Amino acid sequence: MFEREQQAITEKIKAFCQENQLPEVDFQWKWIPFSGHWGISTSFFQLAALEARQGKKINVNARAAELAAQVASYLGTPQGFEKIESVNGYLNIYFLQSTYAEQVINTVLQEGENFGRGIRRNERVMVEFSQPNTHKAFHVGHLRSAILGDVISRLLDFAGFSVVRANYPGDIGLHVIKWLWCYMNFHRGEKPTSDITRWMGDIYAEANRRLEENPELESEVRALYARWDQRDAEVVALWEETRQWSLNGFEEIYRQLDIHFDVYYFNSQVEHPGKEIVNELIAKGIAVDERPEGPVVVKLDELLGLKTEKYRVLVVLRSDNTALYATEDLALAKKKFTDYPDLSRSYYVVDVRQSLHFQQVFKTLELAGYEWATRCQHIPYELVILPGNVVMASREGTVVLLEDLIREAIARALAVVREKNPDLSDEVKQKIAQAVGIGAIKYPMLARENTKVVTFDWQSALDFNGQAAPYIQYAYVRAGSILRKSGQAVPEEGKVTGPLTPQEVELINLISRLPAEVQRSAAELRPLWIATYAYELAKAFNDFYTQCPVLQAEEAVRNFRLRLTAATRQAIANSLTLLGITAPQAM
């Protein structure tokens, strides 16, 4: 945002160095921690060290301090800056409040929805997330992976990366065969018309109940699995049709959550390629084949010569030659880098309980000589717990379905909207309730460390006065209301005509932090930072709104504060977009 000013000062420092026959140095600027004033800083230790290497007998620390003092005197007070000082080898330059404030606001209003967006990099990354099983219910247990993966994708894209969003549904396995068995015997010809994932989940739960009551029927399931394995035309056709039903049901939920994917991988695609990789591992002496008495294993710690247990043993194929998750994950990783050879990183957003599994898979691929293996990274997350420690087990059918959670969120939000804004049309109320309800579900998943358990409760999720999505959304709506009440377009110009209030300073400081917060969140893969930032920004705006009259202020101050309000509204909107949360026009 202030690159031009930094460059101008850098050129003057270089001119000083040339005039004094000093070595060339690439001066790097850093922001001084905010303490009521905004400033940038650079150091002269590198320059002093270069002089020392040229044979001059100097004390580097003392020389750096001397150079900083000389440059401070040489520069004077550049235009747009408040003061310049040398401190122990560092040159600190502080902006005029008016210059900084006006430039921040101007930049936000010029860049709009792109404010905070990083420069495009020549780097492609893949984020794999959600991974629901077909032929099962889509329950709350799937929620955090979907939301976390989506927001990490948004952050990486906004930070400048080219992002491939990947989903990896489990579309074959014993759970699918059980479903097909139940359908063929008790529901043949039926088709879902609505609530697809609920309907699919009910049949799966029914299959398990019937098999528990009549264990002898397991032989029928095994026979059906054999038919699928032999690519029996009837079974494969039914499997493909019913799998699509599941995917259609998932898509309905993703649409409500505003989540999309660029590519789908399925475990049915990578089962046989996984077995080929296992054969390759055996041939290279990486895997030990203990069939038929035992499985095929990779003794990682032994191969690496580790004295203490770290990677343990990875089982890559069962003794009966059937595939495991590891078999398929080996092939999936290879397929990703075959499909996208330029991937600089492949991220897996998966439950923290799979951490060892991914360490083993990635290390095995590395030992097998796949150079891209070190570019695979697991992003672990903890579970979501509902009040009462509700157990989510689709096998028994005792799940909290995601569509039920969404419906309840929207219904609760609608009740609040009706109370706060009874004069709105039913259509508008419903639209607002959708935005508030979905936001209330998403924010708690993002405002906590990825690896911390989220305990979800309605009171905090729908809090209009606390750290929750509705509070942030309401700040956005309030800013819009102020702008509408002004009865005019956002003023084209708004100069600072006097000292800024503490509330204005804090608000401007927070707005200016968005680009850095985006880069920080993307680099650390932690949506927590943006979630916290959005709340702090909303809170600072509410403080400003309470303490600093906008519409009643005299014209010059009014114009500046209207522009500040518009810039805040834009920064909140951009933050909410990064969190996958809609910024409503009314509440």
MIBA-877563 format. One record per residue (C-alpha): y, x, z. Coordinates in steps of 0.05 Angstrom, whole numbers, plus 32768, in hexadecimal, padded with zeros to 4 digits. Layout:
v->Y&u->X&w->Z
...
% end
This chain:
v->8000&u->8000&w->8000
v->802F&u->803A&w->800E
v->800F&u->806C&w->7FDE
v->8050&u->8076&w->7FB7
v->8076&u->808A&w->7FF6
v->803F&u->80B9&w->800C
v->803D&u->80D9&w->7FC7
v->8089&u->80E3&w->7FC6
v->8088&u->8107&w->8009
v->804B&u->8130&w->7FF4
v->8072&u->8148&w->7FB6
v->80AC&u->815D&w->7FE2
v->807D&u->8184&w->8010
v->805E&u->81A6&w->7FD4
v->80A4&u->81B9&w->7FBC
v->80B1&u->81D7&w->8001
v->8071&u->8200&w->7FFB
v->8084&u->821A&w->7FB6
v->80CA&u->822D&w->7FCC
v->80AC&u->8255&w->8006
v->8072&u->8272&w->7FDD
v->803D&u->824F&w->8007
v->7FF6&u->8240&w->7FF0
v->7FE6&u->81FE&w->7FCE
v->7FC6&u->81C9&w->7FFC
v->7FAE&u->8182&w->7FF0
v->7FD3&u->815E&w->8029
v->7FAC&u->8122&w->8045
v->7FD1&u->80EA&w->8067
v->7FB7&u->80C0&w->80A1
v->7FD5&u->8083&w->80C2
v->7FF0&u->808F&w->8108
v->7FD1&u->805E&w->813A
v->8000&u->8023&w->813F
v->802C&u->8020&w->817D
v->8065&u->7FF3&w->8167
v->8078&u->8020&w->812D
v->8054&u->8031&w->80EC
v->804C&u->8078&w->80D6
v->8023&u->80AB&w->80AF
v->800F&u->80F1&w->80C1
v->7FF6&u->8131&w->80A0
v->7FE3&u->8175&w->80BC
v->7FF6&u->81BC&w->80AB
v->7FB9&u->81DF&w->80C8
v->7F98&u->81E7&w->8084
v->7FD7&u->8207&w->8068
v->7FDC&u->8237&w->80A3
v->7F93&u->8249&w->809D
v->7F9B&u->8259&w->8053
v->7FD5&u->8287&w->8064
v->7FA8&u->82AA&w->8098
v->7F71&u->82B4&w->8063
v->7FA4&u->82D6&w->8036
v->7FA8&u->830E&w->806A
v->7FE4&u->82F9&w->8092
v->7FDC&u->8305&w->80DD
v->7FEF&u->82C1&w->80F8
v->7FD9&u->8291&w->812E
v->7FC2&u->8254&w->8106
v->7FD6&u->8220&w->813B
v->801A&u->823F&w->8146
v->8026&u->8247&w->80FB
v->8012&u->81FE&w->80ED
v->8044&u->81E7&w->8121
v->807A&u->8213&w->8102
v->806C&u->81F9&w->80BC
v->806D&u->81B0&w->80D3
v->80B0&u->81BB&w->80F4
v->80CC&u->81DE&w->80B6
v->80B5&u->81A5&w->8088
v->80D1&u->8171&w->80B7
v->8115&u->8193&w->80B3
v->810E&u->819A&w->8067
v->80FE&u->8151&w->805C
v->8134&u->8134&w->8089
v->812A&u->80E9&w->808E
v->810F&u->80CF&w->804B
v->8127&u->808B&w->8032
v->8100&u->8051&w->8051
v->80EB&u->8079&w->808E
v->8104&u->8075&w->80D5
v->80F7&u->80BA&w->80EE
v->80CF&u->80FA&w->80E1
v->80B3&u->8129&w->8115
v->8086&u->8166&w->811C
v->8053&u->8165&w->8154
v->8023&u->819F&w->8160
v->8017&u->81AE&w->8116
v->801B&u->8166&w->80FE
v->8052&u->8145&w->80D6
v->805D&u->80FD&w->80EC
v->8088&u->80CE&w->80C2
v->8099&u->8088&w->80D9
v->80AE&u->804F&w->80AB
v->80EB&u->8024&w->80B7
v->80D2&u->7FE2&w->80D2
v->80F8&u->7FBC&w->809C
v->80DC&u->7FE6&w->8063
v->8095&u->7FE0&w->807D
v->8098&u->7F96&w->808B
v->80B7&u->7F83&w->8049
v->8086&u->7FAE&w->8021
v->8049&u->7F91&w->8045
v->8060&u->7F4A&w->8038
v->8074&u->7F59&w->7FEF
v->8030&u->7F79&w->7FE2
v->8009&u->7F3E&w->7FFF
v->8030&u->7F0A&w->7FD8
v->802B&u->7F32&w->7F97
v->7FE0&u->7F40&w->7F9D
v->7FCC&u->7EFC&w->7FB9
v->7F81&u->7EF2&w->7FBD
v->7F78&u->7F3B&w->7FAA
v->7F9E&u->7F56&w->7FE6
v->7F70&u->7F85&w->800A
v->7F43&u->7F90&w->7FCE
v->7F2E&u->7FD8&w->7FC4
v->7F32&u->7FFF&w->7F83
v->7EF3&u->7FF5&w->7F58
v->7EC1&u->802C&w->7F61
v->7E8D&u->8043&w->7F30
v->7E57&u->8030&w->7F61
v->7E23&u->7FF8&w->7F5E
v->7DFF&u->7FE1&w->7F9D
v->7DCA&u->7FAB&w->7FA9
v->7DC7&u->7F7E&w->7FE5
v->7D86&u->7F5A&w->7FEF
v->7D8A&u->7F20&w->8020
v->7D71&u->7EDB&w->8035
v->7D28&u->7EE2&w->801F
v->7D0E&u->7E9C&w->8031
v->7CC5&u->7E89&w->8025
v->7CB9&u->7E55&w->7FF0
v->7C8F&u->7E18&w->8002
v->7CAC&u->7E1A&w->8048
v->7CE9&u->7DFC&w->806C
v->7D2B&u->7E21&w->8069
v->7D3A&u->7E26&w->80B3
v->7D6F&u->7E44&w->80E1
v->7D47&u->7E84&w->80E6
v->7D5B&u->7E92&w->809E
v->7DA4&u->7E88&w->80AC
v->7DBD&u->7ECC&w->80C2
v->7D9F&u->7EF4&w->8089
v->7DBE&u->7EC5&w->8056
v->7E03&u->7EC5&w->8076
v->7E04&u->7F0F&w->8089
v->7DEB&u->7F25&w->8044
v->7E1E&u->7EFA&w->8021
v->7E59&u->7F15&w->8049
v->7E42&u->7F5D&w->8042
v->7E3F&u->7F51&w->7FF7
v->7E85&u->7F34&w->7FF8
v->7EA0&u->7F6E&w->8020
v->7E80&u->7FA3&w->7FF3
v->7E9A&u->7F80&w->7FB5
v->7EE1&u->7F7A&w->7FD3
v->7EDE&u->7FC3&w->7FE8
v->7ED4&u->7FD7&w->7F9F
v->7E88&u->7FDA&w->7F95
v->7E62&u->7FB7&w->7F5E
v->7E31&u->7F8C&w->7F84
v->7DEE&u->7F6F&w->7F6F
v->7DD9&u->7F36&w->7F9D
v->7D8D&u->7F31&w->7FA1
v->7D5F&u->7EFE&w->7FC1
v->7D15&u->7F0B&w->7FCE
v->7CF1&u->7ECA&w->7FDE
v->7CA9&u->7ECC&w->7FF5
v->7C88&u->7EA2&w->7FBE
v->7C3F&u->7EB1&w->7FC9
v->7C11&u->7EBD&w->8004
v->7BE4&u->7E94&w->8031
v->7C1E&u->7E65&w->8043
v->7C27&u->7E52&w->7FFA
v->7BDD&u->7E47&w->7FEE
v->7BD8&u->7E1B&w->802C
v->7C12&u->7DF2&w->8011
v->7BF2&u->7DEB&w->7FCC
v->7BAF&u->7DD7&w->7FEC
v->7BD1&u->7DA0&w->8015
v->7BF9&u->7D88&w->7FD9
v->7BBD&u->7D86&w->7FA9
v->7B92&u->7D60&w->7FDB
v->7BC4&u->7D30&w->7FFB
v->7C05&u->7D2E&w->7FD4
v->7BF2&u->7D39&w->7F8B
v->7C26&u->7D1D&w->7F5B
v->7C5D&u->7D17&w->7F8F
v->7CA0&u->7D38&w->7F83
v->7CDC&u->7D44&w->7FB1
v->7D1A&u->7D1B&w->7FA3
v->7D48&u->7D32&w->7FDB
v->7D45&u->7D60&w->8018
v->7D17&u->7D8D&w->7FF0
v->7D0D&u->7DC4&w->8023
v->7CFF&u->7D91&w->805A
v->7CCA&u->7D70&w->802D
v->7CAB&u->7DB3&w->801C
v->7CAB&u->7DC7&w->8066
v->7C8A&u->7D85&w->807A
v->7C4F&u->7D91&w->804B
v->7C47&u->7DD8&w->8064
v->7C46&u->7DC0&w->80AD
v->7C14&u->7D8A&w->8099
v->7BE7&u->7DBD&w->8078
v->7BE4&u->7DE6&w->80B8
v->7BD5&u->7DA8&w->80E2
v->7B9C&u->7D92&w->80B4
v->7B7E&u->7DD8&w->80B3
v->7B82&u->7DDF&w->80FF
v->7B60&u->7D9B&w->8107
v->7B2B&u->7DAD&w->80D3
v->7B20&u->7DF9&w->80D3
v->7AE6&u->7DF1&w->80A1
v->7B1A&u->7DE0&w->806C
v->7B32&u->7E28&w->806D
v->7AFC&u->7E37&w->803A
v->7B20&u->7E09&w->8009
v->7B60&u->7E30&w->8013
v->7B3D&u->7E72&w->8007
v->7B1E&u->7E56&w->7FC7
v->7B62&u->7E3F&w->7FB0
v->7B80&u->7E84&w->7FBE
v->7B49&u->7EA2&w->7F93
v->7B5B&u->7E72&w->7F5B
v->7BA4&u->7E87&w->7F5F
v->7B90&u->7ED0&w->7F60
v->7B67&u->7EC6&w->7F21
v->7BA3&u->7EA3&w->7F01
v->7B82&u->7E5F&w->7EFB
v->7BAF&u->7E39&w->7ECC
v->7BB2&u->7DF9&w->7EF6
v->7BC2&u->7E1D&w->7F37
v->7BF5&u->7E4C&w->7F18
v->7C19&u->7E12&w->7EF5
v->7C1D&u->7DEA&w->7F35
v->7C34&u->7E28&w->7F5C
v->7C6C&u->7E36&w->7F29
v->7C83&u->7DED&w->7F2A
v->7C83&u->7DE7&w->7F76
v->7CA3&u->7E2B&w->7F7F
v->7CDD&u->7E12&w->7F55
v->7CE4&u->7DD6&w->7F82
v->7CED&u->7E05&w->7FBD
v->7D1F&u->7E2F&w->7F97
v->7D46&u->7DF0&w->7F84
v->7D48&u->7DDD&w->7FCE
v->7D60&u->7E23&w->7FE1
v->7D96&u->7E1F&w->7FAC
v->7DB1&u->7DDE&w->7FCA
v->7DB9&u->7E01&w->800D
v->7DD7&u->7E40&w->7FEE
v->7E09&u->7E15&w->7FC9
v->7E20&u->7DF5&w->800A
v->7E27&u->7E39&w->802A
v->7E4C&u->7E55&w->7FED
v->7E17&u->7E8C&w->7FE3
v->7DFE&u->7EA4&w->7FA0
v->7DCE&u->7ED8&w->7F84
v->7DCD&u->7F02&w->7F46
v->7D83&u->7F11&w->7F44
v->7D43&u->7EF5&w->7F63
v->7D06&u->7F1F&w->7F71
v->7CC4&u->7EFF&w->7F89
v->7C8B&u->7F1E&w->7FAF
v->7C5B&u->7F02&w->7F79
v->7C7E&u->7F32&w->7F48
v->7C71&u->7F70&w->7F70
v->7C2C&u->7F67&w->7F8D
v->7C06&u->7F89&w->7F54
v->7C3B&u->7FBE&w->7F46
v->7C37&u->7FCD&w->7F91
v->7BEC&u->7FDA&w->7F8B
v->7BFA&u->800A&w->7F52
v->7C2A&u->8031&w->7F7F
v->7BF4&u->8032&w->7FB5
v->7BC4&u->8052&w->7F82
v->7BFB&u->8084&w->7F72
v->7C02&u->8095&w->7FBC
v->7BB7&u->809F&w->7FC2
v->7BB6&u->80CD&w->7F85
v->7BEF&u->80F6&w->7FA2
v->7BCC&u->80FE&w->7FE5
v->7C03&u->80D7&w->8009
v->7BD7&u->809B&w->8019
v->7B91&u->809D&w->8037
v->7B5F&u->806C&w->801A
v->7B30&u->8053&w->8050
v->7B14&u->8018&w->8029
v->7AE8&u->7FF1&w->8030
v->7AE1&u->8000&w->807B
v->7B2C&u->8006&w->8085
v->7B6F&u->7FFE&w->8061
v->7B98&u->802E&w->8038
v->7BCA&u->8051&w->8066
v->7C02&u->8083&w->8063
v->7C01&u->80AF&w->80A2
v->7C4B&u->80BE&w->80A0
v->7C54&u->80E6&w->80E0
v->7C18&u->8111&w->80CD
v->7C32&u->811D&w->8086
v->7C76&u->8130&w->80A1
v->7C59&u->815E&w->80D7
v->7C7B&u->8138&w->810F
v->7C65&u->8148&w->8155
v->7C82&u->8108&w->8173
v->7C75&u->80C2&w->8158
v->7CAC&u->80A8&w->812A
v->7C93&u->8088&w->80EA
v->7C4B&u->807B&w->8101
v->7C19&u->8062&w->80CD
v->7C2A&u->8033&w->8094
v->7BF2&u->8006&w->807A
v->7BFE&u->7FFC&w->8030
v->7BC0&u->7FD5&w->801B
v->7B8B&u->7FAE&w->8042
v->7B42&u->7FC1&w->8041
v->7B33&u->7F86&w->8014
v->7B68&u->7F9E&w->7FE1
v->7B99&u->7F67&w->7FF1
v->7BE3&u->7F78&w->7FF4
v->7C10&u->7F7B&w->8031
v->7C5C&u->7F78&w->8038
v->7C5C&u->7FC4&w->8033
v->7C36&u->7FC2&w->7FF1
v->7C69&u->7F93&w->7FD3
v->7CA6&u->7FB6&w->7FF1
v->7C92&u->7FF8&w->7FD1
v->7C91&u->7FD7&w->7F8D
v->7CD0&u->7FAE&w->7F9A
v->7CF9&u->7FEC&w->7FAA
v->7CE0&u->800C&w->7F69
v->7CF0&u->7FCE&w->7F40
v->7D37&u->7FCA&w->7F5B
v->7D46&u->8012&w->7F45
v->7D23&u->8006&w->7F03
v->7D4D&u->7FC8&w->7EF5
v->7D8D&u->7FEA&w->7F0E
v->7D85&u->8035&w->7F05
v->7DCE&u->8041&w->7F1A
v->7DC7&u->8023&w->7F60
v->7DE9&u->8050&w->7F92
v->7DCE&u->8027&w->7FCB
v->7D99&u->7FF1&w->7FD6
v->7DA4&u->7FC9&w->8015
v->7D70&u->7F9D&w->8037
v->7D8C&u->7F68&w->8067
v->7D4E&u->7F59&w->8090
v->7D3C&u->7F49&w->80D8
v->7D41&u->7F84&w->8108
v->7CF7&u->7F7D&w->8118
v->7CE8&u->7F9A&w->80D3
v->7D0E&u->7FDB&w->80E1
v->7CD0&u->8007&w->80E8
v->7CB1&u->7FE6&w->80AB
v->7CEC&u->7FFA&w->807F
v->7CEF&u->8040&w->809C
v->7CA6&u->8048&w->8089
v->7CAD&u->802B&w->8043
v->7CEB&u->8054&w->8032
v->7CCC&u->8095&w->804D
v->7C8B&u->8088&w->8027
v->7CB2&u->8080&w->7FE6
v->7CD9&u->80BF&w->7FF5
v->7C98&u->80E6&w->8000
v->7C7E&u->80C9&w->7FBE
v->7CB9&u->80EB&w->7F9B
v->7CE6&u->80B0&w->7F8B
v->7D2B&u->80D0&w->7F91
v->7D4D&u->808D&w->7F9B
v->7D25&u->807F&w->7FDA
v->7D5C&u->809D&w->8005
v->7D8C&u->806A&w->7FE7
v->7D66&u->8030&w->8007
v->7D83&u->8016&w->8048
v->7D6D&u->7FE0&w->8079
v->7DA5&u->7FB6&w->8098
v->7D84&u->7F98&w->80D5
v->7D9C&u->7F59&w->80F8
v->7D87&u->7F33&w->8136
v->7D73&u->7EEA&w->813A
v->7D9A&u->7EAA&w->8145
v->7D88&u->7E83&w->8183
v->7D9A&u->7E3A&w->818C
v->7DA7&u->7E1B&w->81D0
v->7D67&u->7E13&w->81F7
v->7D46&u->7E4E&w->81D3
v->7D2B&u->7E20&w->819D
v->7CED&u->7E3E&w->817E
v->7CED&u->7E3E&w->8132
v->7CA6&u->7E3D&w->8117
v->7C9C&u->7E1D&w->80D3
v->7C51&u->7E1F&w->80DE
v->7C56&u->7DE7&w->8112
v->7C90&u->7DC5&w->80F0
v->7CBB&u->7DCC&w->812E
v->7CF5&u->7DEC&w->8109
v->7D3F&u->7DE0&w->810C
v->7D4C&u->7DD6&w->80C2
v->7D8A&u->7DF7&w->80A6
v->7D9E&u->7DB8&w->8081
v->7D9C&u->7D93&w->80C4
v->7DC8&u->7DC8&w->80E4
v->7DF9&u->7DC2&w->80AA
v->7DFA&u->7D76&w->80AE
v->7E07&u->7D78&w->80F8
v->7E3F&u->7DAC&w->80F0
v->7E61&u->7D81&w->80BB
v->7E59&u->7D42&w->80E5
v->7E76&u->7D64&w->8123
v->7EB0&u->7D80&w->80FA
v->7EBD&u->7D3D&w->80DA
v->7EC4&u->7D1D&w->811F
v->7EF9&u->7D50&w->8131
v->7F1E&u->7D48&w->80EF
v->7F1F&u->7CFC&w->80F7
v->7F3D&u->7D04&w->813C
v->7F72&u->7D38&w->8127
v->7F83&u->7D1A&w->80E3
v->7F72&u->7CD0&w->80E0
v->7FA1&u->7CC3&w->80A6
v->7F7C&u->7CEF&w->8074
v->7F50&u->7CCE&w->803F
v->7F05&u->7CCD&w->804C
v->7EFA&u->7CFC&w->8011
v->7F2B&u->7D30&w->802D
v->7F0E&u->7D29&w->8073
v->7EC8&u->7D36&w->8058
v->7EE0&u->7D73&w->8031
v->7F02&u->7D90&w->806F
v->7EC5&u->7D81&w->809A
v->7E99&u->7DA7&w->8068
v->7EC7&u->7DE4&w->806C
v->7ECD&u->7DE2&w->80B8
v->7E84&u->7DD3&w->80C4
v->7E69&u->7E0B&w->8097
v->7E9D&u->7E3B&w->80B3
v->7E87&u->7E29&w->80FA
v->7E40&u->7E3C&w->80E9
v->7E51&u->7E7D&w->80C5
v->7E84&u->7E9D&w->80F4
v->7E58&u->7EA7&w->8131
v->7E25&u->7ECC&w->8105
v->7E5C&u->7EFC&w->80EE
v->7E86&u->7F06&w->812C
v->7E4E&u->7F2A&w->8150
v->7E2D&u->7F6D&w->8144
v->7DF6&u->7F67&w->8110
v->7DC2&u->7F7F&w->8142
v->7DD7&u->7F50&w->817A
v->7DB6&u->7F0D&w->8185
v->7DE2&u->7ED2&w->8174
v->7DDE&u->7E96&w->81A3
v->7DFB&u->7E5C&w->817C
v->7E1C&u->7E22&w->819F
v->7E48&u->7DEB&w->8184
v->7E7F&u->7DEF&w->81B8
v->7E93&u->7E37&w->81A7
v->7E83&u->7E30&w->815D
v->7EB3&u->7DF6&w->8155
v->7EE9&u->7E10&w->8184
v->7F2F&u->7E04&w->8167
v->7F4D&u->7E30&w->819E
v->7F1E&u->7E6B&w->81A3
v->7EFC&u->7EA1&w->8179
v->7EDD&u->7E73&w->8146
v->7EE5&u->7E60&w->80FD
v->7F0C&u->7E1F&w->810A
v->7F41&u->7E46&w->8130
v->7F4B&u->7E76&w->80F5
v->7F49&u->7E3D&w->80C3
v->7F7C&u->7E16&w->80EC
v->7FAC&u->7E52&w->80EB
v->7FA7&u->7E52&w->809F
v->7FB5&u->7E07&w->809D
v->7FF0&u->7E0E&w->80CC
v->800F&u->7E45&w->80A1
v->8008&u->7E17&w->8064
v->8028&u->7DDE&w->808B
v->8065&u->7E09&w->809B
v->806D&u->7E1D&w->8053
v->8068&u->7DD4&w->803C
v->809A&u->7DBC&w->806F
v->80CC&u->7DF0&w->8057
v->80D4&u->7DC4&w->801A
v->80DA&u->7E00&w->7FEB
v->80B1&u->7E35&w->7FC9
v->80A5&u->7E76&w->7FEE
v->80E8&u->7E9B&w->7FEB
v->80E7&u->7ED2&w->7FB6
v->8108&u->7F01&w->7FE6
v->810B&u->7F09&w->8031
v->812E&u->7F45&w->804F
v->8129&u->7F5B&w->8097
v->816F&u->7F51&w->80B2
v->8165&u->7F67&w->80FA
v->8132&u->7F82&w->812B
v->80ED&u->7F62&w->8123
v->80D0&u->7F3C&w->815E
v->8090&u->7F57&w->817F
v->806A&u->7F1B&w->8160
v->8083&u->7F2C&w->811A
v->8071&u->7F76&w->8123
v->802B&u->7F65&w->813A
v->8020&u->7F34&w->8102
v->8038&u->7F64&w->80CC
v->800D&u->7F9B&w->80E9
v->7FCF&u->7F70&w->80E7
v->7FDD&u->7F59&w->809F
v->7FE5&u->7FA1&w->8089
v->7FA1&u->7FB3&w->80A8
v->7F78&u->7F87&w->8079
v->7F6A&u->7FBB&w->8043
v->7F52&u->7FEE&w->8077
v->7F28&u->7FBA&w->809B
v->7F06&u->7FA8&w->805A
v->7EF4&u->7FF1&w->804D
v->7EDD&u->7FFA&w->8094
v->7EB1&u->7FBC&w->8094
v->7E92&u->7FCE&w->8051
v->7E86&u->8017&w->8065
v->7E64&u->8003&w->80A6
v->7E43&u->7FC3&w->8089
v->7E5F&u->7F9D&w->80C4
v->7E80&u->7F59&w->80B6
v->7E91&u->7F59&w->8100
v->7ED1&u->7F80&w->80F1
v->7EEC&u->7F4D&w->80BF
v->7ED6&u->7F12&w->80EC
v->7EFC&u->7F31&w->8126
v->7F37&u->7F43&w->80FA
v->7F3D&u->7EFB&w->80E0
v->7F3F&u->7EE0&w->8127
v->7F73&u->7F14&w->813D
v->7F9E&u->7F02&w->8101
v->7F9A&u->7EB8&w->8110
v->7FAB&u->7EC5&w->8159
v->7FE7&u->7EF0&w->8146
v->8000&u->7EBA&w->8117
v->7FFB&u->7E85&w->814D
v->8023&u->7EB2&w->817C
v->8057&u->7EBC&w->8145
v->805A&u->7E72&w->8136
v->8065&u->7E62&w->8180
v->8099&u->7E97&w->818E
v->80BF&u->7E9E&w->814C
v->80E0&u->7E60&w->812D
v->80D7&u->7E5F&w->80E2
v->80F5&u->7E1F&w->80C5
v->812D&u->7E1C&w->80FA
v->8143&u->7E65&w->80F1
v->8183&u->7E78&w->80CC
v->8179&u->7E82&w->8081
v->816C&u->7ECD&w->807D
v->813B&u->7ECD&w->80B7
v->811C&u->7E8C&w->809D
v->810F&u->7EAB&w->8059
v->80EF&u->7EE9&w->8077
v->80C3&u->7EC0&w->80A5
v->80AE&u->7E91&w->806E
v->8097&u->7ECC&w->8045
v->8074&u->7EE8&w->8083
v->8051&u->7EA5&w->808D
v->803B&u->7EA4&w->8044
v->8021&u->7EEC&w->8049
v->7FFB&u->7EDB&w->8089
v->7FDC&u->7E9D&w->8069
v->7FC5&u->7EC8&w->802E
v->7FA7&u->7EFD&w->805C
v->7F82&u->7EC8&w->8084
v->7F68&u->7EA8&w->8043
v->7F4F&u->7EEB&w->802A
v->7F2D&u->7EF9&w->806D
v->7F0B&u->7EB5&w->806D
v->7EF4&u->7EBF&w->8025
v->7ED4&u->7F01&w->8039
v->7EAF&u->7EDB&w->8070
v->7E98&u->7EA6&w->803F
v->7EC1&u->7E72&w->8064
v->7EED&u->7E3F&w->8040
v->7F37&u->7E3D&w->8051
v->7F46&u->7DF1&w->8052
v->7F8A&u->7DD5&w->803F
v->7F8C&u->7DA5&w->807B
v->7F67&u->7D9A&w->80BC
% end
